[in-house]
Amino acid sequence: MTIRAKLYTAIVVVVAGLALTAGVGIAAMGRLGDRFDAVEQASNARALALQLKYDVTDFNGWQTAYGYDNGKSRPVYLASFARFERDLAQARAELRLGQEQAILDRIERTTDAFARLDDASWSALQAGRPREVKRILLGPELVMFQRAAAASEALAAFEAAQTARQDKAFKDARADALRLLVLCSIGAGLLVFILLLTASDLARTAEGRLEEKAETEPSEEPHPPERTD
């Protein structure tokens, strides 16, 4: 193999190695980006679960308030319950795991029962039966609230665990990507070093051949001038 061919081969090997290193680095960054997206999605799901937990407590509090202020707080209760229903619909659309949907079913069943009892409580209040209102609010309505609160707490705990799991996966992926990039950088450095050694060795070989060629070629000495006498 000629010197030129050897040099070209070394350059091709180094370029291919660097391209492979870059490809591995890009792939590692892509996986890291996917893990980050999963962490962000899990965090959003946790925030939504905590919002539902707050909603349940909020509308129950306002219902209790209107039961004791002769209905003045009922518009606030209705607005709070409507906000809960919007958040529940959003959770239905975004939280698609089987366990999430099962918990949302529990929340929906208990809050539907809560709303039906609220209709009865409001009717009793309008009819001037405050004792019936308190019986509903402090009896079966309280039971429905406790069940809805327990279900929303279960959802919040589930989403917190999911967030922690995704966060750990992201940190592990980040550590793996860092190790991989360090190894790739070391490999790229070795390839460049090998290329430099190869170029230096080929340069010495070329110089040696030139010296050998110079030694083996006959030297041309000037001829003495011819005598004319």
TIKOLMI-247057 format. One record per atom (N, C-alpha, C): residue in three letters; x, y, z. Coordinates in steps of 0.1 Angstrom, whole numbers, plus 2048, in hexadecimal, padded with zeros to 3 digits. Example, Ala and Ser with C-alpha at 12.3 -4.5 7.8 and 13.67 -1.06 7.14 Angstrom:
BEGIN
ALA8847C784EALA87B7D384EALA8847DF84ESER8807EA847SER8897F5847SER88180084F
//
This chain:
BEGIN
MET8097F4800MET800800800MET80980C800THR8068167F8THR80E8227F7THR80C82B803ILE815835804ILE81483E810ILE80784680FARG80384A803ARG7F7852801ARG7EB84A805ALA7EB83D801ALA7DF834804ALA7DE832813LYS7EA830819LYS7E982F828LYS7E483B82FLEU7E984782ALEU7E4853830LEU7D585582ETYR7D0852822TYR7C2854820TYR7BA84A828THR7BF83E82ATHR7B8834832THR7B7839840ALA7C283E846ALA7C2843853ALA7B884F855ILE7B885884BILE7AE86384CILE7A085E84CVAL79D854843VAL78F84F842VAL78B84984FVAL794841855VAL79183A862VAL78E84586DVAL79684F86DVAL794859878VAL787861875VAL784865869VAL77886C866VAL76C863869ALA76C856866ALA76184D869ALA76084C878GLY76B84B87FGLY76A84A88EGLY764856894LEU76886288FLEU76286F894LEU753870891ALA75086B885ALA74186B881ALA73986288ALEU73F85688DLEU73884D896LEU7378538A4THR74285A8A9THR7418608B6THR73686B8B6ALA7368738ACALA72B87D8ABALA71D8778ABGLY71C86C8A4GLY70F8658A3GLY70B8608B1VAL71485A8B8VAL7118548C5VAL70D8608CEGLY71486B8CDGLY7118768D6GLY70387C8D3ILE70087D8C6ILE6F38828C3ILE6E88798C8ALA6EA86C8C6ALA6E08628CBALA6DE8638DAALA6E98658E1ALA6E98668F0ALA6E18728F4MET6E387D8EDMET6DC8898F0MET6CD8888EDGLY6CA8808E2GLY6BC87E8DFGLY6B58768E9ARG6BB86C8EFARG6B58648F9ARG6B486C906LEU6BD875908LEU6BC87E914LEU6B1888912GLY6AF88D906GLY6A3895904GLY69688E906ASP695882902ASP68987A904ASP686878913ARG69187691BARG68F874929ARG68B88192FPHE69088C92BPHE68C899930PHE67D89C92DASP679898921ASP66B89A91DASP662892927ALA66688692AALA65F87D933ALA65E883941VAL669889945VAL668890952VAL65F89B952GLU65F8A3948GLU6568AF947GLU6478AA946GLN6458A093FGLN63789A93EGLN63289594CALA63B88E953ALA637889960ALA63589596ASER63D89F969SER63B8AB972SER62E8B296FASN62A8B3962ASN61D8B995FASN6128B0964ALA6138A3964ALA60989A969ALA60889B978ARG61389D97FARG61289F98DARG60C8AC991ALA60F8B6989ALA6098C398CALA5F98C298ALEU5F58BB980LEU5E78BA97DLEU5E08B2989ALA5E78A798DALA5E189F998ALA5E08A89A5LEU5EA8B09A8LEU5E98B99B4LEU5DE8C39B2GLN5DC8C89A6GLN5D18D19A4GLN5C48CB9A7LEU5C28BE9A2LEU5B58B79A5LEU5B48B69B4LYS5BE8B29BBLYS5BE8B19CALYS5B98BE9D0TYR5BF8C99CBTYR5BB8D69D1TYR5AC8D99CDASP5A88D69C1ASP59B8D99BDASP5908D29C6VAL5938C59C9VAL5898BE9D1VAL5888C49DFTHR5938C89E5THR5928CF9F2THR58C8DC9F1ASP58E8E39E6ASP5898F19E5ASP57A8F19E3PHE5748E89DAPHE5668E99D8PHE55E8E39E4ASN5658DA9EBASN55E8D59F8ASN55D8E0A02GLY5688E8A03GLY5688F3A0DGLY55E8FDA0ATRP55C9019FDTRP55290B9FATRP5449059FBGLN5428F89F9GLN5358F39FCGLN5318F4A0ATHR53B8F0A13THR5388F2A21THR535900A25ALA53C909A1FALA53A917A21ALA52C91CA1ETYR527918A12TYR51991CA0ETYR50F916A17GLY51290AA1CGLY509903A25GLY50790BA32TYR511913A36TYR51091AA43TYR50E929A41ASP50F92EA34ASP50C93DA32ASP4FF93FA2AASN4F7935A2BASN4E9936A25ASN4EA937A15GLY4F4931A0FGLY4F5930A01GLY4FD93B9FALYS503945A02LYS50A9509FCLYS51794B9F4SER51D9419F9SER52993C9F3SER5279329E8ARG51A92F9E5ARG5189259DAARG51E9289CDPRO51D9359C8PRO5239389BBPRO5329359BBVAL5399379C6VAL5479349C7VAL5499259C6TYR54091D9CDTYR54190F9CDTYR53F90A9BELEU53590F9B7LEU53290B9AALEU53E90D9A0ALA5449199A2ALA55091C99AALA55C91399DSER55D9109AASER5689069AESER5668F89A8PHE5598F49A9PHE5568E79A4PHE5588E6995ALA5548F198EALA5568F297FALA5658F197CARG56D8F8984ARG57C8F7981ARG5818E9983PHE57C8E298DPHE5808D4990PHE57C8CB984GLU5708CD97EGLU56B8C5973GLU5748C8966ARG5798D4964ARG5828D7959ARG58F8D095BASP5948D1967ASP5A18CA96AASP5A08BB969LEU5948B696DLEU5928A796CLEU5928A395DALA58B8AB955ALA58B8A8947ALA5998A8941GLN5A18B2945GLN5AF8B3940GLN5B78A7944ALA5B58A3951ALA5BC897956ALA5B888A94EARG5AB88994BARG5A687E943ARG5AD87E935ALA5B088992FALA5B688A922ALA5C5887923GLU5CC88C92DGLU5DA88B92EGLU5E087F935LEU5D987A93FLEU5DE86F947LEU5D8862942ARG5E085C939ARG5DA850932ARG5DE843937LEU5E6842942LEU5EA835947LEU5DE82E94EGLY5DE82194EGLY5D281A953GLY5D081D962GLN5DB81E96AGLN5D9821978GLN5D482F97AGLU5D8838972GLU5D3846973GLU5C4847970GLN5C0840965GLN5B2840961GLN5AA83A96CALA5AF82F972ALA5A782997DALA5A5832989ILE5AF83A98CILE5AE843997ILE5A484F993LEU5A5853987LEU59C85E982LEU58E859982ASP58C84C97FASP57E846980ASP57984898FARG581845998ARG57D8469A6ARG5798549AAILE58285D9A5ILE57F86C9A8ILE5728709A2GLU57086B995GLU56487098EGLU55786A995ARG55885D999ARG54C85799FARG54885E9ACTHR5528619B4THR5508679C1THR54B8759C0THR55187D9B6THR54D88B9B5THR53F88C9AEASP53C8829A6ASP52E8829A0ASP5248809ACALA5278779B5ALA51E8749C0ALA51E8819C9PHE5298889CAPHE52A8949D2PHE52189F9CCALA5218A09BEALA5198AA9B8ALA50A8A79BAARG50689A9B9ARG4F88969BBARG4F489A9CALEU4FC8979D3LEU4F989B9E1LEU4F88AA9E3ASP5018B19DBASP5008BF9DCASP4F38C59D7ASP4EE8BF9CCASP4E18C39C7ASP4D68C29D2ALA4D78B69DAALA4CD8B49E5ALA4CF8BE9F0SER4DC8C19F3SER4DF8CB9FDSER4DA8D99F9TRP4DC8DD9EDTRP4D88EA9E9TRP4C88EB9E9SER4C28E09E5SER4B38E09E5SER4AE8E19F3ALA4B58DA9FCALA4B18DBA0BALA4B38E9A10LEU4BE8F0A0CLEU4C08FDA11LEU4B6907A0BGLN4B29059FFGLN4A890E9F9GLN49A90C9FFALA498900A04ALA48B8FDA0AALA48B900A19GLY496906A1EGLY49690AA2CGLY4988FFA35ARG4A08F5A32ARG4A28E9A3BARG4B18E9A3EPRO4B68F2A46PRO4C48F2A49PRO4CA8E6A50ARG4C18DFA58ARG4C68D3A5FARG4C98C8A54GLU4C08C7A4AGLU4C38BEA3FGLU4CF8C1A37VAL4D28CEA35VAL4DE8D2A2EVAL4EA8CDA36LYS4EB8D0A43LYS4F68CCA4BLYS4F78BDA4CARG4EC8B6A4DARG4ED8A7A4DARG4F38A2A40ILE4F08A8A35ILE4F68A3A28ILE5058A7A27LEU5088B3A2BLEU5168B8A2ALEU51F8B1A33LEU51B8AEA3FLEU5238A8A49LEU522899A4AGLY519893A41GLY517885A41GLY51C87FA34PRO51387BA2BPRO517875A1EPRO51F87DA15GLU51E88BA16GLU526893A0DGLU534893A12LEU536892A1FLEU544892A25LEU54B885A21VAL54387AA20VAL54886DA1CVAL54D86EA0EMET545874A05MET5498759F7MET55687E9F5PHE5568889FDPHE5628919FDPHE56F889A01GLN56D881A0CGLN579879A10GLN57E86FA06ARG5748699FFARG5788609F5ARG57E8679E9ALA5798729E5ALA57F87A9DAALA58D87F9DDALA58E8839EAALA59B8889EEALA5A587D9EFALA5A18719F3ALA5AA8659F4ALA5AE8619E6ALA5A58629DCALA5A885E9CEALA5B28689C8SER5AF8759CBSER5B887F9C5SER5C687F9CBGLU5C787B9D8GLU5D38799DFGLU5DB86D9D9ALA5D48629D6ALA5DA8579CFALA5DF85B9C2LEU5D88639BALEU5DD8679ADLEU5E98709AFALA5E98799B8ALA5F58819BAALA6018799BEALA5FF86F9C7ALA60A8669CBALA61085E9BFPHE6068599B7PHE60B8529ABPHE61385A9A2GLU60E86799FGLU616870996GLU62387499CALA6248759A9ALA6308799B0ALA63A86D9AEALA6368619AFALA63E8559ADALA64385599EGLN63A858995GLN63E858987GLN648863984THR64686E98ATHR650879988THR65E87598EALA65E86F999ALA66B86B99FALA671860997ARG669857991ARG66F84D988ARG67585397CGLN66E85C976GLN673862969GLN67F86B96CASP67F872978ASP68A87A97BASP69787197DLYS695866983LYS6A185D985LYS6A6858977ALA69C85496FALA6A084F961ALA6A785A95APHE6A386795BPHE6AA872954PHE6B887395ALYS6BA873967LYS6C787496DLYS6D0869968ASP6CB85D968ASP6D3851963ASP6D7853955ALA6CD85894CALA6D085A93EALA6DB86593DARG6DA86F945ARG6E487A944ARG6F1875948ALA6F286D952ALA6FF867956ALA70585E94BASP6FC855945ASP70084C93BASP70585492FALA6FE85F92BALA702867920ALA70F86E922LEU71187392ELEU71E879932LEU72A86F930ARG728863936ARG732859935ARG735855926LEU72A85491ELEU72C851910LEU73385B909LEU73086890CLEU736873905LEU745874909VAL748871915VAL756871919VAL75E866912LEU75885A911LEU75E84F90ALEU7608528FCCYS7568588F6CYS75785C8E7CYS7628668E5SER7638708EFSER76D87A8EDSER77B8748EEILE77C86A8F8ILE7898638F9ILE78C85B8ECGLY7828558E7GLY78484D8DAGLY7888568CFALA7818628CEALA78486B8C3ALA7938718C5GLY7968738D1GLY7A48788D3GLY7AE86E8CFLEU7AB8618D2LEU7B58568CFLEU7B68558BFLEU7AA8568B8LEU7AB8568AALEU7B38618A4VAL7B186D8A9VAL7BA8788A4VAL7C88758A7PHE7CB8708B3PHE7D986D8B7PHE7DF8638ADILE7D78588AAILE7DC84E8A1ILE7DE854893LEU7D585D88FLEU7D7863882LEU7E486B882LEU7E787388CLEU7F487A88DLEU80087188DLEU7FF866895LEU80A85C895LEU80C856887THR801853880THR80284D873THR808857869ALA80386386AALA80986D861ALA81886F863SER81C870870SER82A871873SER83286586EASP82D859870ASP83484D86CASP83584D85CLEU82A851856LEU82B851847LEU83485C842ALA835867849ALA83E872845ALA84D86D847ARG850866852ARG85D860853ARG861856849THR85784E845THR85984483BTHR85C84A82EALA85485582BALA85685C81EALA86486381EGLU868868829GLU87686E829GLU881864828GLY87F85882EGLY88984E82CGLY88A84981EARG87F848817ARG87F844809ARG88684E800LEU88385B803LEU88A8657FCLEU8998657FEGLU89D86280AGLU8AC86280DGLU8B2856806GLU8AB84A806GLU8B083E800GLU8B18417F1LYS8A78477EBLYS8A884A7DDLYS8B38537D9ALA8B585D7E2ALA8C08667DFALA8CE8607E0GLU8CF8567E9GLU8DC84F7EAGLU8DF8457DFTHR8D483F7DATHR8D68357CFTHR8D883B7C1GLU8D48487BFGLU8D584E7B2GLU8E38527B0PRO8EA8507A4PRO8F88547A1PRO8F88637A0SER9038697A6SER9058777A6SER90B87B799GLU907886793GLU90C88B786GLU917895789GLU924891785GLU92F89A786GLU9328A1779PRO9368AD779PRO93A8B476DPRO9468AE766HIS9458AD758HIS9508A8750HIS95B8B274FPRO9688AE74FPRO9738B874CPRO9728BD73EPRO9768CA73CPRO9758CF72EPRO97F8C8725GLU97B8C6718GLU9848C070FGLU98F8C970AARG99B8C3708ARG9A68CB704ARG9A68CD6F4THR9A98D86F0THR9A88DC6E2THR9B58DC6DBASP9C18DB6E2ASP9CE8DB6DBASP9D38CD6D8
//
